[in-house]
């Protein structure tokens, strides 16, 4: 049986040497560390306040490598932002909502969105930072545009199935529904500190989080129900 190297050579493509493969793995590992360190730094300080030298130190890399991979701090921020959106969109697709009845599918999406924000606070702060810059980085991203269309299409399919089965009312705009699902969780977490003072309750206590999630689910289901 031919080895992978022999097969590649037979196909006219020389196999990479062990040293080359090690360099490739090292480069990929370095790039991953840079992105992880950058995500934390951008989430903490925003694009304007983030420092490349801090990112390099945390990533155990050097600034030259950051500029080699991403060209600039803006390029690094765009990649981090794209990855953040691609991650949540990919996780939504893995819910397999098309295989569930419409009501269960919508409830699962609301629950997932809430849990994702709770477990990934960096996503919220990255989105807030990008809005301060009027989404100038997202405007350049075809990747984010394509994956976002999949979300709208998925929710639109849930709504259509619900209307066909008589459990959802007709005329619900899937874009508006998406915005509302995101908003009722996003607002809660971005205003958790001020809200705790204003409403005189710990909004991040376990009971408060469970109560709010139940309220969100009921709100969305009532909104679309026939």
SESEZA-804878 format. One record per residue (C-alpha): residue number from 1; residue in one letter; chain; z, x, y. Coordinates in steps of 0.5 Angstrom, whole numbers, plus 500, padded with zeros to 3 digits. Layout:
N
nr=NUM&rest=a&kette=A&z=Z&x=X&y=Y
...
//
This chain:
226
nr=1&rest=x&kette=A&z=500&x=500&y=500
nr=2&rest=x&kette=A&z=498&x=503&y=507
nr=3&rest=x&kette=A&z=504&x=504&y=512
nr=4&rest=x&kette=A&z=504&x=501&y=519
nr=5&rest=x&kette=A&z=502&x=508&y=522
nr=6&rest=x&kette=A&z=496&x=508&y=517
nr=7&rest=x&kette=A&z=494&x=501&y=518
nr=8&rest=x&kette=A&z=494&x=503&y=526
nr=9&rest=x&kette=A&z=490&x=509&y=525
nr=10&rest=x&kette=A&z=485&x=506&y=520
nr=11&rest=x&kette=A&z=484&x=501&y=526
nr=12&rest=x&kette=A&z=482&x=506&y=531
nr=13&rest=x&kette=A&z=489&x=506&y=534
nr=14&rest=x&kette=A&z=493&x=512&y=533
nr=15&rest=x&kette=A&z=500&x=511&y=531
nr=16&rest=x&kette=A&z=506&x=512&y=537
nr=17&rest=x&kette=A&z=510&x=518&y=535
nr=18&rest=x&kette=A&z=517&x=518&y=534
nr=19&rest=x&kette=A&z=519&x=521&y=540
nr=20&rest=x&kette=A&z=514&x=516&y=544
nr=21&rest=x&kette=A&z=517&x=510&y=540
nr=22&rest=x&kette=A&z=524&x=513&y=543
nr=23&rest=x&kette=A&z=522&x=514&y=550
nr=24&rest=x&kette=A&z=519&x=507&y=550
nr=25&rest=x&kette=A&z=526&x=504&y=547
nr=26&rest=x&kette=A&z=530&x=508&y=552
nr=27&rest=x&kette=A&z=525&x=505&y=558
nr=28&rest=x&kette=A&z=526&x=498&y=556
nr=29&rest=x&kette=A&z=534&x=499&y=555
nr=30&rest=x&kette=A&z=534&x=502&y=562
nr=31&rest=x&kette=A&z=530&x=496&y=565
nr=32&rest=x&kette=A&z=534&x=491&y=562
nr=33&rest=x&kette=A&z=541&x=495&y=564
nr=34&rest=x&kette=A&z=538&x=495&y=571
nr=35&rest=x&kette=A&z=536&x=487&y=571
nr=36&rest=x&kette=A&z=543&x=485&y=569
nr=37&rest=x&kette=A&z=546&x=490&y=574
nr=38&rest=x&kette=A&z=542&x=487&y=579
nr=39&rest=x&kette=A&z=543&x=480&y=577
nr=40&rest=x&kette=A&z=550&x=481&y=578
nr=41&rest=x&kette=A&z=549&x=484&y=585
nr=42&rest=x&kette=A&z=545&x=479&y=588
nr=43&rest=x&kette=A&z=549&x=474&y=585
nr=44&rest=x&kette=A&z=555&x=477&y=589
nr=45&rest=x&kette=A&z=552&x=479&y=595
nr=46&rest=x&kette=A&z=545&x=476&y=596
nr=47&rest=x&kette=A&z=539&x=479&y=597
nr=48&rest=x&kette=A&z=541&x=482&y=604
nr=49&rest=x&kette=A&z=547&x=484&y=602
nr=50&rest=x&kette=A&z=546&x=487&y=595
nr=51&rest=x&kette=A&z=545&x=495&y=595
nr=52&rest=x&kette=A&z=540&x=499&y=591
nr=53&rest=x&kette=A&z=545&x=505&y=590
nr=54&rest=x&kette=A&z=550&x=500&y=587
nr=55&rest=x&kette=A&z=545&x=497&y=582
nr=56&rest=x&kette=A&z=543&x=504&y=580
nr=57&rest=x&kette=A&z=550&x=506&y=579
nr=58&rest=x&kette=A&z=552&x=500&y=575
nr=59&rest=x&kette=A&z=546&x=500&y=571
nr=60&rest=x&kette=A&z=547&x=508&y=569
nr=61&rest=x&kette=A&z=540&x=509&y=572
nr=62&rest=x&kette=A&z=538&x=512&y=578
nr=63&rest=x&kette=A&z=534&x=509&y=584
nr=64&rest=x&kette=A&z=528&x=513&y=583
nr=65&rest=x&kette=A&z=527&x=509&y=576
nr=66&rest=x&kette=A&z=529&x=502&y=580
nr=67&rest=x&kette=A&z=523&x=503&y=585
nr=68&rest=x&kette=A&z=518&x=506&y=579
nr=69&rest=x&kette=A&z=519&x=499&y=575
nr=70&rest=x&kette=A&z=520&x=494&y=581
nr=71&rest=x&kette=A&z=517&x=498&y=587
nr=72&rest=x&kette=A&z=522&x=495&y=592
nr=73&rest=x&kette=A&z=529&x=491&y=592
nr=74&rest=x&kette=A&z=525&x=485&y=594
nr=75&rest=x&kette=A&z=521&x=486&y=588
nr=76&rest=x&kette=A&z=527&x=487&y=583
nr=77&rest=x&kette=A&z=530&x=481&y=586
nr=78&rest=x&kette=A&z=524&x=477&y=585
nr=79&rest=x&kette=A&z=524&x=479&y=578
nr=80&rest=x&kette=A&z=531&x=477&y=577
nr=81&rest=x&kette=A&z=530&x=470&y=580
nr=82&rest=x&kette=A&z=524&x=469&y=575
nr=83&rest=x&kette=A&z=528&x=471&y=569
nr=84&rest=x&kette=A&z=533&x=466&y=571
nr=85&rest=x&kette=A&z=529&x=460&y=572
nr=86&rest=x&kette=A&z=525&x=462&y=566
nr=87&rest=x&kette=A&z=532&x=462&y=562
nr=88&rest=x&kette=A&z=534&x=455&y=564
nr=89&rest=x&kette=A&z=527&x=453&y=563
nr=90&rest=x&kette=A&z=527&x=456&y=556
nr=91&rest=x&kette=A&z=533&x=453&y=554
nr=92&rest=x&kette=A&z=531&x=446&y=556
nr=93&rest=x&kette=A&z=525&x=446&y=552
nr=94&rest=x&kette=A&z=530&x=448&y=546
nr=95&rest=x&kette=A&z=533&x=442&y=546
nr=96&rest=x&kette=A&z=528&x=438&y=543
nr=97&rest=x&kette=A&z=529&x=432&y=547
nr=98&rest=x&kette=A&z=522&x=429&y=545
nr=99&rest=x&kette=A&z=525&x=428&y=538
nr=100&rest=x&kette=A&z=531&x=424&y=540
nr=101&rest=x&kette=A&z=531&x=417&y=543
nr=102&rest=x&kette=A&z=530&x=416&y=550
nr=103&rest=x&kette=A&z=537&x=415&y=552
nr=104&rest=x&kette=A&z=540&x=420&y=548
nr=105&rest=x&kette=A&z=535&x=425&y=550
nr=106&rest=x&kette=A&z=537&x=424&y=557
nr=107&rest=x&kette=A&z=544&x=424&y=556
nr=108&rest=x&kette=A&z=543&x=431&y=553
nr=109&rest=x&kette=A&z=539&x=434&y=559
nr=110&rest=x&kette=A&z=545&x=432&y=564
nr=111&rest=x&kette=A&z=550&x=435&y=559
nr=112&rest=x&kette=A&z=546&x=441&y=558
nr=113&rest=x&kette=A&z=544&x=442&y=566
nr=114&rest=x&kette=A&z=552&x=441&y=567
nr=115&rest=x&kette=A&z=554&x=446&y=562
nr=116&rest=x&kette=A&z=549&x=451&y=564
nr=117&rest=x&kette=A&z=551&x=451&y=571
nr=118&rest=x&kette=A&z=558&x=452&y=569
nr=119&rest=x&kette=A&z=557&x=458&y=564
nr=120&rest=x&kette=A&z=552&x=461&y=569
nr=121&rest=x&kette=A&z=554&x=461&y=576
nr=122&rest=x&kette=A&z=550&x=467&y=577
nr=123&rest=x&kette=A&z=544&x=462&y=577
nr=124&rest=x&kette=A&z=547&x=458&y=583
nr=125&rest=x&kette=A&z=548&x=463&y=587
nr=126&rest=x&kette=A&z=541&x=466&y=586
nr=127&rest=x&kette=A&z=538&x=460&y=588
nr=128&rest=x&kette=A&z=542&x=459&y=594
nr=129&rest=x&kette=A&z=540&x=466&y=596
nr=130&rest=x&kette=A&z=533&x=464&y=595
nr=131&rest=x&kette=A&z=533&x=458&y=599
nr=132&rest=x&kette=A&z=536&x=462&y=605
nr=133&rest=x&kette=A&z=529&x=466&y=604
nr=134&rest=x&kette=A&z=525&x=459&y=604
nr=135&rest=x&kette=A&z=523&x=461&y=597
nr=136&rest=x&kette=A&z=518&x=466&y=599
nr=137&rest=x&kette=A&z=519&x=470&y=592
nr=138&rest=x&kette=A&z=518&x=463&y=588
nr=139&rest=x&kette=A&z=512&x=462&y=592
nr=140&rest=x&kette=A&z=509&x=468&y=589
nr=141&rest=x&kette=A&z=511&x=466&y=582
nr=142&rest=x&kette=A&z=506&x=463&y=577
nr=143&rest=x&kette=A&z=511&x=464&y=572
nr=144&rest=x&kette=A&z=516&x=459&y=575
nr=145&rest=x&kette=A&z=511&x=454&y=577
nr=146&rest=x&kette=A&z=508&x=454&y=570
nr=147&rest=x&kette=A&z=515&x=453&y=567
nr=148&rest=x&kette=A&z=517&x=448&y=572
nr=149&rest=x&kette=A&z=511&x=443&y=570
nr=150&rest=x&kette=A&z=514&x=443&y=563
nr=151&rest=x&kette=A&z=520&x=441&y=565
nr=152&rest=x&kette=A&z=517&x=435&y=569
nr=153&rest=x&kette=A&z=513&x=433&y=564
nr=154&rest=x&kette=A&z=518&x=433&y=559
nr=155&rest=x&kette=A&z=523&x=428&y=563
nr=156&rest=x&kette=A&z=517&x=424&y=565
nr=157&rest=x&kette=A&z=516&x=423&y=557
nr=158&rest=x&kette=A&z=523&x=421&y=556
nr=159&rest=x&kette=A&z=522&x=416&y=562
nr=160&rest=x&kette=A&z=515&x=413&y=559
nr=161&rest=x&kette=A&z=518&x=413&y=552
nr=162&rest=x&kette=A&z=524&x=409&y=555
nr=163&rest=x&kette=A&z=520&x=404&y=559
nr=164&rest=x&kette=A&z=516&x=403&y=552
nr=165&rest=x&kette=A&z=522&x=401&y=548
nr=166&rest=x&kette=A&z=525&x=397&y=554
nr=167&rest=x&kette=A&z=531&x=401&y=555
nr=168&rest=x&kette=A&z=529&x=404&y=562
nr=169&rest=x&kette=A&z=526&x=401&y=568
nr=170&rest=x&kette=A&z=519&x=402&y=570
nr=171&rest=x&kette=A&z=517&x=406&y=576
nr=172&rest=x&kette=A&z=522&x=412&y=575
nr=173&rest=x&kette=A&z=519&x=418&y=578
nr=174&rest=x&kette=A&z=521&x=424&y=574
nr=175&rest=x&kette=A&z=521&x=429&y=580
nr=176&rest=x&kette=A&z=526&x=425&y=583
nr=177&rest=x&kette=A&z=530&x=424&y=577
nr=178&rest=x&kette=A&z=530&x=432&y=576
nr=179&rest=x&kette=A&z=532&x=433&y=583
nr=180&rest=x&kette=A&z=538&x=428&y=582
nr=181&rest=x&kette=A&z=540&x=431&y=575
nr=182&rest=x&kette=A&z=540&x=438&y=578
nr=183&rest=x&kette=A&z=544&x=435&y=585
nr=184&rest=x&kette=A&z=550&x=432&y=582
nr=185&rest=x&kette=A&z=552&x=438&y=578
nr=186&rest=x&kette=A&z=549&x=443&y=583
nr=187&rest=x&kette=A&z=553&x=440&y=589
nr=188&rest=x&kette=A&z=560&x=440&y=585
nr=189&rest=x&kette=A&z=560&x=447&y=583
nr=190&rest=x&kette=A&z=557&x=450&y=590
nr=191&rest=x&kette=A&z=563&x=446&y=593
nr=192&rest=x&kette=A&z=568&x=447&y=588
nr=193&rest=x&kette=A&z=573&x=451&y=593
nr=194&rest=x&kette=A&z=572&x=446&y=599
nr=195&rest=x&kette=A&z=572&x=440&y=595
nr=196&rest=x&kette=A&z=579&x=442&y=592
nr=197&rest=x&kette=A&z=582&x=443&y=598
nr=198&rest=x&kette=A&z=579&x=436&y=601
nr=199&rest=x&kette=A&z=580&x=432&y=595
nr=200&rest=x&kette=A&z=587&x=435&y=593
nr=201&rest=x&kette=A&z=585&x=436&y=586
nr=202&rest=x&kette=A&z=583&x=442&y=582
nr=203&rest=x&kette=A&z=576&x=441&y=581
nr=204&rest=x&kette=A&z=575&x=446&y=576
nr=205&rest=x&kette=A&z=581&x=444&y=572
nr=206&rest=x&kette=A&z=579&x=442&y=564
nr=207&rest=x&kette=A&z=580&x=435&y=566
nr=208&rest=x&kette=A&z=577&x=434&y=572
nr=209&rest=x&kette=A&z=570&x=438&y=569
nr=210&rest=x&kette=A&z=570&x=433&y=563
nr=211&rest=x&kette=A&z=571&x=427&y=568
nr=212&rest=x&kette=A&z=566&x=429&y=573
nr=213&rest=x&kette=A&z=561&x=430&y=567
nr=214&rest=x&kette=A&z=562&x=423&y=564
nr=215&rest=x&kette=A&z=561&x=420&y=571
nr=216&rest=x&kette=A&z=554&x=424&y=572
nr=217&rest=x&kette=A&z=552&x=422&y=565
nr=218&rest=x&kette=A&z=554&x=414&y=567
nr=219&rest=x&kette=A&z=550&x=415&y=574
nr=220&rest=x&kette=A&z=544&x=418&y=571
nr=221&rest=x&kette=A&z=544&x=412&y=565
nr=222&rest=x&kette=A&z=545&x=407&y=570
nr=223&rest=x&kette=A&z=540&x=409&y=575
nr=224&rest=x&kette=A&z=534&x=409&y=570
nr=225&rest=x&kette=A&z=537&x=403&y=565
nr=226&rest=x&kette=A&z=533&x=397&y=565
//
